[in-house]
């Protein structure tokens, strides 16, 4: 288990093993996401969401917003 000590300025040094696992370097951003009261997840934010573009290829069939809305209405009606 990796541990760190909080300084009087509210800073911590991320242990080298954790930095290596997260692939973070100087200047990279991280987020603290609350997953429960008093519990946080530490996540590296090193990649832009734009990097996901094209990851899954072209869809076999395009769907209009109207078709999506109709599907939502039908699914909602069947759930009642």
Steps between C-alpha positions, in 0.01 A plus 500: 500500500635842403471784752575872496515777760303825469716812542393817681426649155256217419737330255595135462764321297349218299714190556705398195323164466161671484629756246634218285174301519292807408754608236501857631786741461582854606224735389233230454161554663323271744145499636364401838156343450281446806369143492347502849501735799863523610624283208661630182642347187822650363489502118759614247357744245781472250297451184244717327153363429570587137750213489207257512377616159509216250580240763195290414487550124202610295154387612329244279181708503450867577215596732328837505427692819130451427549121484690507831224705666233260371694202636525670840125572506417140401736355760359731768144402414583127514664539842177617663 
